């Protein structure tokens, strides 16, 4: 009778371990699927990051072209000599 009780306890332990393992597997599967989606977005270049630099407060950022209009490049128009 004790052998049968011991086997029943062992079966219960194994079933519990299996349930825990299945739960962990499902969690890892969900993480894996999320990782695949993120990789696909990276491959397509659709990363959810800001396209431009954020500026604090009400500051204005001038583009390089606008800066060139206001401050002319002193080297512009000079030819390079070899």
KEGUDREN-738763 format. One line per 3 residues: number of its first residue (from 1); their letters; for each residue x negated, y negated, z of N, C-alpha, C. Coordinates in pm, 1 decimal, decimal comma. Example, Ala and Ser with C-alpha at 12.3 -4.5 7.8 and 13.67 -1.06 7.14 Angstrom:
! residues 2
1) AS) -1319,0:569,0:780,0:-1230,0:450,0:780,0:-1320,0:330,0:780,0; -1285,0:225,0:708,0:-1367,0:106,0:714,0:-1290,0:-3,0:787,0
***
This chain:
! residues 82
1) XXX) -81,4:119,0:0,0:0,0:0,0:0,0:-86,0:-125,8:0,0; -199,7:-120,7:69,7:-286,5:-237,6:75,6:-349,5:-266,8:-59,7; -378,7:-162,8:-135,4:-434,1:-184,0:-269,4:-333,7:-255,6:-358,4
4) XXX) -208,4:-217,6:-345,3:-103,2:-280,5:-425,0:-84,6:-426,8:-384,9; -89,2:-456,7:-258,1:-76,0:-594,6:-208,7:-195,6:-678,3:-253,2; -313,8:-618,7:-248,6:-434,7:-689,9:-291,9:-428,1:-720,5:-440,8
7) XXX) -379,3:-623,9:-518,0:-364,4:-646,4:-662,3:-261,1:-755,4:-690,5; -153,7:-757,3:-616,5:-50,4:-860,0:-634,9:-107,0:-998,3:-603,1; -186,6:-1008,8:-495,0:-249,6:-1136,7:-460,7:-346,1:-1179,9:-569,8
10) XXX) -420,6:-1086,0:-621,1:-518,3:-1117,1:-727,8:-446,6:-1164,9:-853,4; -334,8:-1101,0:-886,9:-256,7:-1142,2:-1003,5:-205,2:-1284,0:-983,8; -157,5:-1316,4:-863,7:-108,2:-1451,1:-834,9:-220,2:-1554,8:-848,2
13) XXX) -339,8:-1520,9:-797,7:-454,1:-1611,4:-809,6:-490,1:-1636,0:-955,4; -492,2:-1528,3:-1032,9:-525,1:-1540,8:-1174,6:-420,2:-1622,5:-1249,2; -293,1:-1604,6:-1215,9:-187,6:-1683,2:-1280,7:-201,1:-1830,9:-1246,4
16) XXX) -237,5:-1859,0:-1122,6:-257,1:-1997,7:-1080,1:-374,8:-2059,4:-1156,0; -485,9:-1984,3:-1164,7:-603,4:-2032,5:-1238,5:-569,4:-2056,0:-1385,3; -490,1:-1966,5:-1442,7:-452,7:-1980,5:-1583,2:-368,5:-2106,8:-1603,1
19) XXX) -275,1:-2132,8:-1512,4:-191,4:-2251,9:-1522,6:-276,8:-2379,1:-1514,7; -374,2:-2380,2:-1423,2:-463,9:-2495,3:-1411,3:-547,6:-2513,2:-1537,4; -595,2:-2401,8:-1591,1:-676,4:-2406,8:-1712,3:-595,5:-2457,3:-1831,0
22) XXX) -471,7:-2414,2:-1841,8:-384,7:-2459,5:-1950,8:-361,0:-2609,9:-1939,0; -339,6:-2658,5:-1816,9:-318,3:-2802,0:-1795,7:-442,5:-2881,8:-1834,7; -560,0:-2834,7:-1793,3:-684,7:-2901,5:-1830,3:-704,8:-2900,9:-1982,0
25) XXX) -674,5:-2786,8:-2044,5:-688,4:-2777,6:-2189,6:-600,3:-2879,9:-2259,1; -477,2:-2894,6:-2211,6:-385,3:-2989,8:-2272,4:-434,2:-3133,1:-2256,3; -493,8:-3163,3:-2140,1:-549,1:-3297,7:-2118,5:-665,7:-3323,6:-2214,4
28) XXX) -755,4:-3227,4:-2226,8:-868,3:-3243,1:-2317,9:-821,7:-3251,2:-2463,0; -717,6:-3178,9:-2496,4:-665,0:-3184,2:-2632,9:-611,1:-3323,7:-2663,2; -541,1:-3384,0:-2567,3:-488,9:-3519,7:-2585,8:-603,9:-3619,6:-2600,7
31) XXX) -707,7:-3605,7:-2519,3:-824,2:-3693,9:-2531,3:-894,1:-3675,8:-2665,9; -903,3:-3552,9:-2711,5:-965,9:-3523,7:-2840,3:-887,2:-3587,2:-2954,6; -754,7:-3576,1:-2948,7:-671,2:-3637,5:-3052,3:-688,4:-3789,5:-3053,1
34) XXX) -694,8:-3850,3:-2935,4:-716,2:-3994,6:-2926,4:-851,5:-4033,6:-2985,4; -953,6:-3953,5:-2956,2:-1086,2:-3979,6:-3010,1:-1087,1:-3969,1:-3162,6; -1016,7:-3872,4:-3216,2:-1008,4:-3858,5:-3361,9:-942,4:-3980,0:-3425,1
37) XXX) -835,9:-4030,6:-3361,8:-768,7:-4149,2:-3413,8:-860,9:-4270,7:-3410,9; -935,9:-4285,9:-3302,9:-1028,1:-4399,6:-3293,6:-1138,3:-4388,9:-3399,0; -1188,6:-4269,9:-3420,5:-1291,9:-4250,7:-3522,8:-1237,6:-4282,7:-3661,0
40) XXX) -1115,0:-4242,9:-3687,4:-1054,2:-4272,4:-3817,3:-1040,7:-4423,5:-3836,6; -1002,6:-4495,3:-3730,7:-992,6:-4641,3:-3739,4:-1129,3:-4702,8:-3765,4; -1231,6:-4651,1:-3699,0:-1366,2:-4702,8:-3721,9:-1409,8:-4680,3:-3866,1
43) XXX) -1379,8:-4563,3:-3918,7:-1416,3:-4533,9:-4057,0:-1345,9:-4627,6:-4153,8; -1224,5:-4665,5:-4122,1:-1149,6:-4757,3:-4208,4:-1182,3:-4903,2:-4179,0; -1258,4:-4927,4:-4073,9:-1295,2:-5064,0:-4040,4:-1185,5:-5140,5:-3970,4
46) XXX) -1091,3:-5069,1:-3912,7:-980,2:-5134,2:-3844,7:-999,6:-5116,8:-3695,2; -1098,6:-5186,5:-3643,0:-1125,2:-5179,3:-3500,5:-1052,5:-5295,9:-3435,2; -990,0:-5270,9:-3325,6:-911,6:-5375,6:-3261,8:-1000,8:-5468,2:-3180,0
49) XXX) -1085,9:-5538,8:-3249,6:-1170,2:-5640,0:-3187,6:-1137,0:-5772,8:-3253,9; -1159,7:-5880,8:-3182,8:-1130,9:-6010,8:-3243,4:-1217,0:-6033,7:-3366,8; -1157,2:-6093,2:-3469,2:-1227,7:-6118,0:-3594,2:-1326,1:-6233,7:-3580,1
52) XXX) -1298,6:-6326,4:-3490,3:-1388,0:-6439,3:-3472,2:-1419,6:-6455,5:-3324,6; -1520,7:-6533,1:-3300,6:-1562,4:-6555,4:-3163,1:-1459,5:-6642,5:-3092,0; -1427,0:-6606,4:-2971,4:-1332,3:-6684,0:-2891,9:-1405,8:-6800,7:-2826,4
55) XXX) -1340,4:-6916,3:-2824,0:-1399,2:-7034,5:-2764,0:-1315,3:-7073,5:-2643,5; -1381,9:-7100,0:-2533,0:-1311,3:-7135,9:-2410,3:-1254,8:-7277,2:-2420,1; -1142,1:-7298,4:-2357,5:-1081,7:-7431,1:-2352,9:-1034,1:-7478,0:-2488,7
58) XXX) -1038,0:-7606,9:-2508,6:-990,7:-7663,2:-2635,2:-1103,3:-7697,0:-2729,9; -1219,0:-7634,7:-2710,3:-1333,3:-7664,0:-2795,9:-1306,1:-7621,6:-2939,1; -1368,6:-7694,1:-3030,8:-1354,1:-7663,2:-3172,4:-1486,6:-7610,0:-3223,9
61) XXX) -1480,1:-7510,9:-3309,5:-1600,7:-7454,3:-3367,9:-1603,2:-7490,7:-3515,1; -1714,3:-7548,6:-3558,3:-1727,5:-7585,4:-3699,1:-1791,0:-7471,1:-3775,4; -1742,8:-7451,9:-3894,1:-1803,2:-7349,4:-3977,4:-1936,6:-7402,2:-4030,1
64) XXX) -2018,2:-7312,3:-4078,3:-2148,2:-7351,4:-4131,5:-2133,2:-7447,4:-4249,2; -2031,9:-7424,0:-4332,5:-2009,2:-7512,1:-4446,6:-1974,7:-7653,4:-4401,1; -1893,0:-7665,7:-4298,6:-1857,1:-7797,6:-4246,5:-1979,0:-7866,6:-4186,8
67) XXX) -2063,9:-7791,0:-4117,6:-2184,8:-7849,1:-4061,2:-2277,3:-7899,9:-4171,4; -2286,9:-7826,5:-4281,4:-2371,7:-7870,3:-4393,0:-2320,3:-7999,1:-4454,3; -2189,1:-8019,4:-4454,1:-2134,1:-8144,8:-4505,6:-2172,3:-8261,9:-4415,6
70) XXX) -2172,7:-8238,4:-4286,4:-2202,5:-8346,2:-4191,8:-2352,5:-8367,7:-4175,7; -2430,9:-8260,3:-4178,3:-2576,3:-8269,7:-4160,0:-2641,4:-8202,9:-4279,6; -2683,6:-8282,4:-4377,9:-2742,7:-8222,5:-4498,0:-2875,1:-8152,5:-4467,1
73) XXX) -2898,9:-8044,2:-4538,7:-3021,7:-7967,1:-4523,2:-3135,3:-8042,3:-4592,3; -3241,8:-8079,3:-4520,1:-3350,5:-8155,8:-4582,2:-3428,6:-8073,4:-4685,0; -3420,1:-7943,3:-4679,4:-3494,4:-7857,6:-4772,5:-3413,1:-7823,0:-4896,3
76) XXX) -3289,2:-7863,6:-4900,5:-3203,9:-7831,9:-5014,9:-3253,9:-7908,0:-5137,7; -3262,5:-7839,1:-5247,2:-3303,3:-7902,2:-5372,7:-3453,8:-7897,8:-5395,6; -3530,5:-7859,7:-5294,8:-3675,7:-7849,7:-5313,7:-3707,3:-7716,3:-5381,1
79) XXX) -3800,7:-7721,0:-5473,2:-3839,7:-7598,3:-5541,9:-3956,4:-7535,3:-5466,4; -3954,6:-7406,3:-5465,4:-4065,2:-7334,2:-5404,2:-4178,5:-7321,3:-5504,5; -4299,7:-7347,2:-5458,7:-4416,7:-7333,0:-5544,6:-4486,4:-7201,1:-5509,9
82) X) -4526,9:-7132,0:-5614,6:-4595,3:-7005,0:-5593,9:-4740,2:-7023,3:-5580,1
***
